[in-house]
């Protein structure tokens, strides 16, 4: 498989809020447009508010196939008006994340809240458990993830994360540069193979 065809779908984790700076939504739109420009599909959390709405609308407008996965109880909170793309309603958050992982070949996390960070860290933990080796990236808008990256390096220095995971995440503030980095990236493999994503 050549680099251009390595991905079919890219999953984007991001907030259902737009944040306080217009740059967040602008960069979400740029990411959605870039995913579409490259001929990839978008997998996202199914909402049409905040950054989720911005990235999914831009991808859809650019001709990308859009897959939104949302738990039934969240639909009323994260969807207002028309839905975007193919919306699949599941029962639980665990099913949502497992389905998003199943559909995706790479993951990008944008700024968001607690739920966005939870999605990021569960997907990282699946690498450590040997569930997947799909590349993961951070779209570091306005330096949003700078402190998080410092914390991860501190955890490595203190012996709580294996040193081989030092380059686990591809980081950029530019969507095109980030996707290029994901295409080149080789995720460090775990020596552990415990469970499948569906069992996690």
N, C-alpha and C positions, 0 to 999 in steps of 0.2 A: 504494500500500500504506500503510495507516495504521500508527501506531506499535505498536498492540497486536498486529498481525499481521506485524510486520517479521521476527520470528524463527520458525522452526520448531523448530530444535534449537540448544542451547547446549552447547559443548564445555567441559569442566572439566579442566584439568591440575592434578594434585595428587599428594601423596606416597602411597606404599604403606605408610608408617609413620604412626602416630598423633601423633608428636611427644611432647614431655615435658609439655605443658599440655593439660588436657581441653578448653580453649576451642577448640583447633583442630578437634577432632572435632565439637564442638557447633556450630561455625559451618559446618562441612561439611554437617551434617545440616540446618541452617537453609537453606543454599543449595539443597540437593536438594529440600527441601519447597517452597521459593519457586519453583523452576523448574516443579515439578509444579502448583503453585497457579495459575500463569499459563498452563498448558496447553501448555508447551513440552516437547520431548523432551530427554533428556540424552545426550551423547556423552562417553565417558570411556575410560580406559586398560584397562578390562576386568578389573582385579583386584578382589578383595573384601576386601582387608586395608587397614588404615590409613584415611587420609582418602578413598581411592578407594572403599572399602567403605562408609564413612559416607555420602558424598554419593549413591552409587548406590542404597543401600538406602532412604534417605529419599525420593529421587525416585520409585523404584519403588512404595514404599508409598503415595505420594500420587497414584498413577495415571499417572505419566509413562511414556512409551515410553523405554526405556533401551537404548542401543547401546554395547556394550563391544568395543573393538578391541585385541587383544593378540597379540604374536608368539608362536609356538609355544614357543620356548625359555624364555620368561618365565612361561608359564602355571603351571608347577609351583611357582614362587616367589611369585607374586602372587595365586593363587587357592587358597583353602582351603575345602573343603566345597562347598556349593551355589553355583552361579554366579547372577549377578543380571542379568536382562533378556536381551537378544539378544547373545550373544557371537560375535564373528567372529574367527577365528584366521587371522593372516597370517604370512608367512615372516620379514619383516625389520622393524626399527624404522622404516625409511624408508617402507615400505608402511603401517605403522600410522599415522604422522603424516599421510601423504597421504590416507588413508581418513578419518581423523578430520576433516581440513580439508574434505574433499568433503561430508561429512554435515552440517557445522555452518554456522551463520549468524553466530555470535559466539563469542568465546573468553574464558574466565575462568581465571586462574591463582591457585591457592591455595598456601599454604606446601608445600614439598616439598624434595627433595634435588637432586642434580646433574641427574638425568633430567628433573625438572620444569622446571628452569631452561633446560635444552637445548630442551625443547618450546616454552617461551615465546620464546626468542630465535630459534629457527628460524622460528616463525610470524611474529615481528616482521620478520625479514629478508625474508620473502616479501612483506610490504607494500612494503619498499624496492625489491624487484625487480619490483613491479607484478603479482605473481601474484594478490593479493586485496586488497580494501579492507574486509574484515569487521572490526567493532569488537572491541577487545581490552581486557580489564579485569583489575585485580588486586584480589582480596579480601584486604585488608591486615590480617589478623588479628594482634593484638598488635604492630602496627608492624613485622611481619616483613619487609616490603619497603622500609622507610624508607631503609636504606643503599643498596639497589639503585637506588632513584629518585634519590638524591643522585649516584650514579655516572653514571647516564644524563645528568643535567643537566651534570655535569662534562665528559662526552664531547662534549656539544653546545657547551659553552663553549670547549672546546679544538679545535673544528672537525672532529671526527671523525664527528659525526652532524649532518645538516642541521637547521637551526633549525625548519623546518616540522614536524618530528616531535616538538617540545617537548610537545605535548598528545596524543601518540600513544595513551597508556594512560589509561583511566578508572580511578580509584582510590577505593575506599571500604572500610570495615570492616563494612558492613551489606549483606547480600545483596540486599534489595529496592532500596535506594538505588543499588547498583552496577548492577543490571539496568536500572533507570530511566535511569541515565547512559549505558549502552550503547545504549539505544533512541534517545536524543537525539544520540549522538555521530556526527560525520562524520569518518571516517578520512582523513588527508591522503593524497592520491593521489601515486603516484610518476610521474615522467616516463619511467621505464624500463619496458619490457615485454619480458622476456627469455624466460622459460620457464614451463611449467605446473607445478602442484604435483606432478603425477605424474612429471615429469622431474627435479624438484629432488632 
